[in-house]
Structure formats: C-alpha cells, structure tokens
C-alpha cells in the first residue's frame, strides 16, 4: 500500500503521535517525531527498491536461448546500454544527457518483477511493465519520473528515446559480434536482423564499425612480443 494509505505503518504511527497528550513544550518534539518516522519509512522503501534492482544481476537475458551459447544478466546488459548512451551524449550536441543515460539505465528495471520475455514468449505473454514499475516505486517522489522515462523509451518518439533504443540494440550487437568472432554460428543469422532495428544514423554508424572490426582489436592494437 502507498506510503500515505489509511492503514500504512506511517499513518498508524502518526495517529499514535496525534493521540498523545503533549504539552506546548513538546510540539517541536512531535514535529521531529513525525519527520523521523517519515524519513525512516522512506529509507525502508529505498532499500526495497535497491534489493529489487539488484536481482537484475542474477536475472539472465532469455534471448541467448536462440544463440545456443553465451549468457548475460539483465544488469550487465543495462550497464552496457547506459555506457553506450554516455558516449552518444558526448557525440551529439543538444541532447538531454541525463534523460538519455537514465532511460538506458532503467529501461529493463520492470523485469525485476516481470522477468525477461524474449520475442517468442511475448507472442503468448504480455508483461504489465507500467504496473511493475509503479509497484516498485510506490510511495517514492521520483516514481512518476521513472514511469515517464519508461513510457518515453517504449514510445520511442523523442531523440533521446530513439538513441536509447539504438543503444539497447548496440549492446546486443556487441555480444553477437564477440560470439561470431569466437566461433559461434548463430550470430551470422542474427546480426542482420538486429542491425535492421536501428533507427538513427549515429546508431547505424556505431553498429557498422562494430561489425567491421574484431572483438579483440582493442587488445591487439599496439601489442608486441617482449
């Protein structure tokens, strides 16, 4: 139940304080007690949100079922997506960098409750991500902000949302290229499919550079035998 609900711990605690006969000298104490209770309950909600977000470190990305090799957690994917958005924000002027990076960081946050549904599973199951993020952030002042960011990401109309969606795909393209370079055969099928999902020229340019390079070029550049 939300923080201010009729039977919430916060409401019950405040009711107890209100019923206590306090002298005029204790009015300040009553105000401080209310504030302390509110802060403690807010910290409890923040802790719960942290523990929920932490489960993404253990939640596997289900798309790897189609590759037949490899694995990645949702949190690993979210980090890479956010890092790509950070780079994008430095390459294109005029962007709302905080929005772009925040959107990328939380774009899969509801999966802590819904799980990660791949494209086959989505033909039979619909995840209510709006309800998931609403329940995850109930009672928190920034809950609506999270919901708005996820809605904007899903709609994909703004420049930041388009770039965040491209970054989502670029993170997968990086994984596909690594698997392809190390001998897996399935990425040969999937790379063209994922490349077609890209909407921006910046994302397409990044993807082409990834495909044209080798996953270990960064390591071999400048390498010499001792």
MITILUM-381506 format. One line per 8 residues: number of its first residue (from 1); their letters; for each residue x, y, z of N, C-alpha, C, O. Coordinates in steps of 0.001 Angstrom, whole numbers. Each point is the difference from the previous one (the first is absolute). Example, Ala and Ser with C-alpha at 12.3 -4.5 7.8 and 13.67 -1.06 7.14 Angstrom:
# MITILUM-381506
1 = AS = 13190,-5690,7800,-890,1190,0,900,1200,0,1036,-19,665; -1386,1069,-1385,820,1190,60,-770,1090,730,509,1108,169
# end
This chain:
# MITILUM-381506
1 = XXXXXXXX = 848,-1191,0,-848,1191,0,880,1235,0,1048,-13,645; -1425,1082,-1340,813,1203,-45,283,547,1376,-679,-329,972; 1689,1166,-904,506,505,1275,-1070,680,820,-14,-130,1224; -888,856,-1873,-1002,757,739,-1309,-721,168,-977,639,392; 885,-1934,-662,-1245,-763,76,-573,-3,1402,718,230,973; -2035,-494,-868,-699,96,1276,559,-952,1045,-16,313,1190; 508,-1463,-1613,484,-999,957,1499,-222,-124,519,-1001,494; 186,1926,-1149,1442,-148,-130,669,190,1343,-567,655,875
9 = XXXXXXXX = 1774,-1216,-679,734,205,1258,205,1476,292,-28,419,1157; 233,363,-2194,204,1433,175,-1236,650,601,108,777,949; -1316,-1095,-1507,-1239,589,476,-291,-422,1439,-417,819,819; 637,-2089,-515,-246,-497,1361,926,687,1002,-429,403,1081; 1708,-274,-1453,960,636,904,-362,1449,256,88,472,1134; -490,234,-2169,-371,1406,167,-1260,133,846,-116,932,796; -830,-1856,-962,-1223,41,795,315,-156,1483,-601,663,845; 1533,-1532,-541,407,-196,1399,588,1289,570,-267,366,1144
17 = XXXXXXXX = 1061,304,-1951,606,1248,463,-1069,1056,241,50,730,990; -1039,-650,-1921,-1045,1006,105,-844,-209,1265,-458,964,613; 260,-2225,-233,-842,-298,1162,722,234,1324,-636,46,1053; 1948,101,-1096,767,204,1217,-187,1428,489,170,941,-775; -517,-762,2053,-195,1336,561,1362,595,319,659,-369,972; -264,1303,-1828,1307,617,165,-180,1437,448,-958,660,-401; 1848,-180,1209,-18,1400,439,475,887,-1129,541,-488,-992; -739,1792,1135,459,940,-1017,1497,-115,-215,497,206,-1108
25 = XXXXXXXX = 211,-532,2162,1459,-129,-119,399,-1204,-850,1142,-110,-445; -2109,-797,226,327,-1225,-754,-431,58,-1460,149,-979,-731; -682,2118,303,-454,106,-1384,1142,-230,-982,-159,-672,-1019; 1312,1243,1347,1150,-169,-883,426,-1459,-45,378,-519,-1050; -445,-134,2207,349,-1423,58,-943,-816,-874,431,-930,-682; -1738,1280,699,-971,-726,-817,318,166,-1490,-88,-958,-767; 454,2163,368,347,248,-1400,1233,-800,-408,57,-574,-1088; 920,551,1979,1216,-749,-293,-284,-1490,-77,602,-705,-811
33 = XXXXXXXX = -1518,214,1651,-345,-1421,-18,-673,-382,-1308,285,-1052,-574; -1184,1918,104,-660,-250,-1286,1028,-63,-1125,-27,-893,-847; 926,1862,866,1017,62,-1051,903,-1220,36,363,-539,-1046; 3,99,2247,878,-1159,133,-676,-1258,-523,618,-792,-710; -1901,607,1066,-736,-1177,-466,-82,-2,-1519,212,-1026,-646; -525,2196,81,-117,104,-1447,1323,-324,-680,24,-709,-1006; 1085,1229,1552,1319,-261,-583,367,-1472,98,546,-571,-944; -846,-52,2092,336,-1417,178,-783,-886,-973,547,-938,-581
41 = XXXXXXXX = -1836,1253,415,-803,-788,-929,424,239,-1438,-51,-916,-821; 468,2130,507,506,286,-1338,1267,-806,-262,168,-553,-1087; 722,480,2068,1227,-782,-156,-309,-1484,-165,696,-708,-727; -1741,243,1405,-411,-1399,-172,-420,-264,-1445,365,-1020,-584; -1129,1945,18,-446,-167,-1388,1188,60,-963,59,-761,-966; 882,1667,1231,1191,102,-845,781,-1305,55,462,-491,-1030; -311,-76,2227,728,-1268,146,-673,-1113,-783,670,-803,-650; -2004,753,713,-729,-1020,-748,247,147,-1506,191,-990,-705
49 = XXXXXXXX = -198,2241,223,243,245,-1423,1405,-439,-394,196,-578,-1069; 772,849,1924,1375,-418,-279,91,-1527,-113,632,-525,-917; -1269,-180,1856,50,-1463,-37,-688,-544,-1251,448,-985,-589; -1551,1642,188,-672,-436,-1239,890,211,-1205,144,-894,-834; 458,2078,733,877,290,-1137,1180,-961,-20,475,-387,-1068; -6,5,2246,1142,-909,98,-305,-1380,-586,914,-697,-439; -2178,299,427,-334,-1317,-557,304,-71,-1492,138,-1094,-547; -31,2244,-122,328,-3,-1423,1402,-534,-254,317,-400,-1120
57 = XXXXXXXX = 531,389,2158,1333,-576,-140,-62,-1514,-147,900,-607,-581; -1954,-2,1104,-153,-1449,-65,-988,-447,-1084,-89,-1190,-304; -646,2131,-275,-1021,-352,-986,622,-128,-1388,510,988,-528; -537,-2175,-78,630,-174,-1318,-851,568,-1123,-1228,-25,68; 1874,527,-1082,-673,439,-1220,-424,-1238,-789,825,-857,-319; -2104,774,12,-529,-1242,-570,293,-139,-1492,-145,-1097,-539; 548,2154,-142,268,-81,-1428,1135,-928,-365,95,-448,-1143; 765,155,2096,1139,-871,-284,-429,-1444,-260,796,-810,-473
65 = XXXXXXXX = -2056,490,784,-512,-1335,-323,86,-261,-1496,202,-1135,-432; -357,2197,-355,-7,-163,-1455,1411,-85,-574,194,-458,-1126; 774,897,1900,1383,-37,-483,658,-1345,239,899,-404,-737; -1348,-279,1764,589,-1295,313,1312,107,757,629,-1013,306; -212,2241,0,1237,191,774,-37,1378,625,-747,882,-427; 1577,-717,1455,117,1302,637,-1074,249,1046,-1023,-684,39; 1268,1655,788,-969,417,1014,329,1422,432,1136,460,-115; -2146,214,608,150,1378,451,-1150,317,942,-1137,-391,-265
73 = XXXXXXXX = 1405,1084,1344,-1070,411,901,-633,1290,-517,597,721,-800; -1797,-446,1263,-679,1241,-376,804,1203,479,71,1012,-698; 536,-1109,1879,792,1110,524,1232,263,-863,360,1155,-229; 285,-2210,-247,1156,168,-888,-411,711,-1286,698,891,-485; -1827,-1296,-46,-515,632,-1213,-348,1471,256,300,863,-825; -928,-582,1959,-391,1379,324,1222,897,161,-11,1154,-427; 1061,-1687,1043,1230,785,137,562,362,-1362,357,1154,-240; -276,-2145,-665,573,255,-1317,-848,987,-784,531,866,-696
81 = XXXXXXXX = -1851,-994,809,-907,926,-678,199,1418,515,55,945,-787; 53,-792,2109,201,1324,583,1360,580,-392,116,1203,-229; 912,-2053,152,1320,486,-382,2,476,-1451,605,1024,-318; -1279,-1762,-559,-119,419,-1395,-711,1352,-76,392,865,-783; -1433,-683,1591,-719,1277,20,877,1132,522,-120,1135,-461; 987,-1423,1404,939,1010,478,889,479,-1140,214,1201,-166; 300,-2140,-614,833,348,-1147,-816,780,-1033,469,1000,-543; -1680,-1460,278,-872,715,-939,-224,1447,424,-4,908,-831
89 = XXXXXXXX = -183,-706,2128,-279,1345,508,1175,939,-206,-180,1218,-28; 1392,-1771,-118,1181,825,-248,241,229,-1485,783,866,-390; -1468,-1654,-431,204,88,-1446,-1038,871,-701,254,525,-1085; -1411,-374,1700,-1072,777,-628,-410,1155,909,-521,-231,1091; 746,1465,-1524,-357,1170,821,-1512,181,95,-753,-444,-867; 332,1103,1934,-1412,334,149,-857,-1058,650,-1203,201,164; 1784,-1319,208,-768,-1055,647,-185,284,1484,816,683,618; -1888,-1209,-57,-170,-12,1452,743,-1235,503,-559,-1094,75
97 = XXXXXXXX = 1821,1291,264,869,-1127,342,-504,-777,1201,33,-1230,12; -501,1955,1003,-477,-691,1205,-1200,-882,-327,-89,-1133,474; -833,1651,-1284,-1160,-802,-389,427,-1227,-792,-475,-1107,254; 1370,1306,-1213,448,-1099,-856,632,-1121,820,-350,-1169,-160; 1276,1530,1033,709,-1012,789,-923,-651,1027,63,-1209,220; -925,2022,411,-945,-543,984,-969,-981,-655,-309,-1052,559; -164,1412,-1750,-918,-857,-735,650,-1357,-296,-621,-1052,153; 1875,1104,-576,714,-1238,-312,219,-847,1252,-109,-1225,-37
105 = XXXXXXXX = 419,1894,1135,317,-727,1232,-1206,-749,548,151,-1088,556; -1349,1658,-703,-1191,-625,602,-922,-640,-1035,-1098,-433,349; 1519,362,-1621,-945,-450,-1032,-492,-1432,222,-1077,-359,-475; 1845,-453,1183,-433,-1368,298,-292,-200,1492,-106,-1138,457; -23,2213,298,-246,-113,1438,-1254,-815,324,39,-797,937; -1149,956,-1665,-1194,-793,338,224,-1503,-74,-764,-764,589; 1796,325,-1300,250,-1435,-127,376,-648,1327,-7,-1225,116; 336,2044,890,212,-548,1336,-1277,-674,498,53,-902,836
113 = XXXXXXXX = -1207,1345,-1358,-1287,-609,383,-605,-844,-1116,-649,-1009,275; 851,1406,-1523,-659,-704,-1104,844,-1115,-593,-524,-887,-675; 1837,926,924,902,-901,-691,307,538,-1390,-641,945,-460; 1616,-1545,-207,393,427,-1340,-680,-895,-1020,339,-1177,-127; -1301,1734,-599,-735,-763,-1002,650,194,-1364,176,1132,-450; 181,-2233,-209,541,113,-1348,-1146,129,-1005,-1169,-41,384; 1497,195,-1659,-1029,340,-978,-1001,-1132,-223,-1145,261,-371; 1549,-1504,590,-939,-1113,-108,-971,23,1180,-1210,-134,-182
121 = XXXXXXXX = 1742,303,1383,-844,32,1193,-1008,1148,-51,-1113,-126,511; 1502,1250,-1129,-896,1153,-76,-1205,-247,-913,-962,768,21; 1014,-1823,-812,-1160,-361,-818,-1112,-631,840,-1143,-100,-445; 1492,-328,1668,-968,-678,854,-203,696,1346,-1027,-189,652; 2006,992,-240,-49,644,1313,241,1492,-163,903,416,-727; -1710,382,1402,183,1449,-13,392,464,1392,-722,-238,968; 1866,900,-870,475,505,1290,-567,1390,245,94,873,-863; -680,-663,2030,-534,1312,369,1125,799,665,84,77,1226
129 = XXXXXXXX = 775,513,-2056,1168,699,521,-373,1273,753,678,384,952; -1757,267,-1380,-435,1213,696,-395,-306,1436,360,731,922; -1106,-1822,-737,-394,-398,1362,1226,-420,802,103,292,1192; 826,-981,-1855,1200,-467,703,801,1167,552,359,8,1177; -75,981,-2024,803,1129,470,-782,840,1001,586,584,911; -1930,-520,-1077,-813,730,971,58,-632,1375,111,695,1009; -188,-2028,-972,80,-711,1281,1401,84,601,155,83,1218; 859,-105,-2075,1378,72,488,308,1331,663,794,65,938
137 = XXXXXXXX = -1427,1001,-1428,358,1349,464,-1121,671,781,57,1208,231; -1084,-1964,184,-1104,640,710,499,687,1274,846,-520,727; -1401,1700,-491,405,759,1184,1265,806,-179,418,699,923; 210,-778,-2095,1235,734,-247,-284,1176,-935,-695,-150,-1005; 1235,1307,1341,-307,1217,-744,420,-90,-1460,-601,645,-860; 1631,-1441,572,501,-88,-1366,-624,-1161,-775,435,-302,-1111; -1442,-346,1681,-640,-1123,-668,-603,387,-1341,148,-728,-982; -826,1870,935,-602,459,-1255,1065,301,-1043,-211,-218,-1193
145 = XXXXXXXX = 1358,719,1645,1090,283,-937,486,-1281,-665,228,-28,-1209; -69,-1032,1997,404,-1292,-562,-1036,-498,-1006,345,-466,-1086; -1617,571,1463,-1070,-459,-889,-1,794,-1305,-196,-568,-1074; 414,1871,1166,18,848,-1196,1174,-352,-911,-143,-28,-1223; 1309,-242,1826,1170,-369,-798,-230,-1311,-746,364,-127,-1169; -965,-840,1846,-260,-1294,-634,-1046,133,-1105,103,-650,-1041; -1107,1493,1272,-1023,221,-1024,609,671,-1225,-330,-349,-1134; 1215,1310,1363,663,690,-1112,904,-961,-768,52,40,-1229
153 = XXXXXXXX = 655,-896,1948,858,-993,-643,-832,-936,-879,375,-286,-1137; -1498,-187,1664,-849,-933,-739,-618,650,-1231,-111,-631,-1051; -290,1891,1181,-611,705,-1125,1034,298,-1081,-285,-130,-1190; 1487,530,1607,1110,175,-927,-109,1177,-948,553,-42,-1099; -1257,1095,1504,-206,1148,-891,1061,1080,145,355,646,-986; 156,-438,2189,973,1068,217,1389,-454,-453,263,-1192,-160; 615,2175,-40,1356,-334,-426,691,-862,1042,678,-970,-340; -848,1321,1610,624,-781,1069,-525,-1432,22,765,-941,209
161 = XXXXXXXX = -2064,778,-424,-589,-1348,11,491,-821,-1186,264,-1194,138; -141,1824,-1295,495,-720,-1175,1445,-459,208,358,-1125,-348; 458,1999,915,1395,-360,248,104,-1082,1075,814,-915,-117; -1639,1018,1168,16,-1015,1055,-415,-1361,-559,575,-1024,370; -1566,1010,-1254,-412,-1256,-632,1110,-557,-891,220,-1211,-38; 479,2097,-680,1128,-461,-806,1114,-558,885,617,-1012,-331; -368,1678,1452,1026,-479,925,-361,-1381,540,874,-846,189; -2160,623,57,-499,-1307,433,396,-1075,-1014,452,-1081,377
169 = XXXXXXXX = -623,1384,-1658,360,-947,-1051,1516,-100,-192,523,-1081,-272; 169,2194,412,1462,-5,-155,667,-876,1061,1001,-663,-271; -1559,667,1470,528,-872,1049,-87,-1461,-432,922,-778,243; -2020,410,-878,-181,-1373,-488,919,-271,-1189,555,-1092,-123; -392,2090,-756,884,-166,-1160,1441,-258,455,700,-817,-598; -265,1496,1634,1339,-250,550,151,-1451,435,1025,-629,-262; -2045,101,924,45,-1390,447,-12,-965,-1188,747,-978,-28; -1607,1270,-952,-61,-862,-1183,1340,-39,-733,447,-1058,-441
177 = XXXXXXXX = 189,2229,318,1278,57,-703,1080,-760,756,824,-683,-608; -826,798,1900,986,-749,796,-182,-1498,-190,974,-729,-187; -2228,266,235,-263,-1433,-179,358,-450,-1411,523,-1098,-188; -801,1936,-798,336,-347,-1377,1513,-129,-170,485,-940,-630; 256,1897,1203,1462,-7,-133,655,-1157,743,1135,-368,-300; -1842,-204,1265,575,-1100,771,-581,-1354,-411,145,-989,718; -811,953,-1893,-357,-1286,-575,-1462,-392,-22,-345,-1016,-604; -529,1783,1241,-1425,-351,-15,-596,283,-1379,418,939,-676
185 = XXXXXXXX = -1387,-1744,260,-578,136,-1338,-1325,766,-12,-314,662,-990; -461,-738,2062,-1305,663,35,67,1514,-215,-882,551,-659; 1907,148,1195,49,1445,-222,-3,401,-1464,-417,1108,-336; 875,-1988,-537,-16,295,-1434,-1430,263,-474,-224,830,-881; -741,-1541,1471,-1407,190,-347,-577,1248,656,-780,738,-603; 1187,-518,1873,-669,1014,801,541,1406,-199,-736,968,192; 1990,-829,-567,558,1346,-173,-786,839,-1014,-333,1144,308; 24,-1659,-1495,-780,804,-950,-1381,375,534,-491,1098,-265
193 = XXXXXXXX = -131,-1997,1009,-1322,259,566,51,1161,984,-830,907,-58; 1809,-938,962,108,1031,1028,447,1325,-613,-449,1061,432; 1315,-1111,-1420,458,1221,-668,-1176,779,-594,15,1231,-2; -1032,-1935,-501,-1148,655,-620,-872,739,1019,-825,831,-380; 1002,-1127,1664,-806,650,1029,472,1425,299,-737,780,603; 1939,-438,-1013,581,1300,329,-708,1121,-756,-298,-126,-1188; 31,1233,1903,-800,1090,-558,796,1265,-304,-427,805,-827; 1561,-612,1469,737,1254,-148,1283,-228,-795,555,-1099,-19
201 = XXXXXXXX = -96,2172,-641,1249,-104,-754,1182,-218,941,963,-680,-357; -1034,1253,1554,1075,-202,980,66,-1470,405,1079,-591,33; -2224,8,271,-32,-1410,382,435,-908,-1135,716,-977,222; -1140,1292,-1428,383,-811,-1156,1501,79,-275,632,-996,-352; -72,2197,519,1441,150,-189,793,-783,1024,1003,-632,-333; -1453,671,1588,661,-768,1054,-77,-1495,-296,983,-725,156; -2150,278,-580,-189,-1424,-283,902,-468,-1137,593,-1076,77; -490,1870,-1116,835,-389,-1123,1457,-89,403,724,-890,-448
209 = XXXXXXXX = -291,1819,1301,1375,-31,485,257,-1260,825,1062,-614,-103; -2042,238,921,124,-1212,813,134,-1231,-894,869,-845,215; -1737,756,-1215,-10,-1162,-893,1285,-77,-821,496,-1093,-275; 44,2247,-118,1201,26,-844,1290,-236,779,1050,-220,-602; -1115,263,1917,1194,-216,812,-39,-1387,631,-953,-758,-178; 1998,450,909,42,-1267,726,-149,281,1489,417,1049,491; -1011,-1993,215,-295,223,1414,1255,217,845,-75,587,1079; 1247,-1065,-1571,1224,142,789,998,986,-617,1175,-5,365
217 = XXXXXXXX = -1633,850,-1297,900,996,-586,606,913,1067,1175,361,-67; -1995,3,1046,468,915,1046,1179,-596,769,861,728,494; -833,-2043,-401,1061,-684,736,1265,-133,-853,1116,152,496; -1310,-439,-1783,1139,-276,-868,676,1272,-526,1173,-28,-373; -1915,1144,343,606,1241,-476,1174,404,892,-150,163,1211; 1300,-8,-1823,1182,392,775,697,-1154,682,987,203,709; -1496,-1445,-916,604,-1140,665,1323,-367,-678,110,16,-1226; 858,-336,2019,1277,-493,-547,563,-1036,957,-217,70,1210
225 = XX = 940,-1031,-1764,606,-1032,826,1090,597,872,750,859,-463; -645,-1283,1691,1071,525,884,1357,-447,-473,1011,341,614
# end
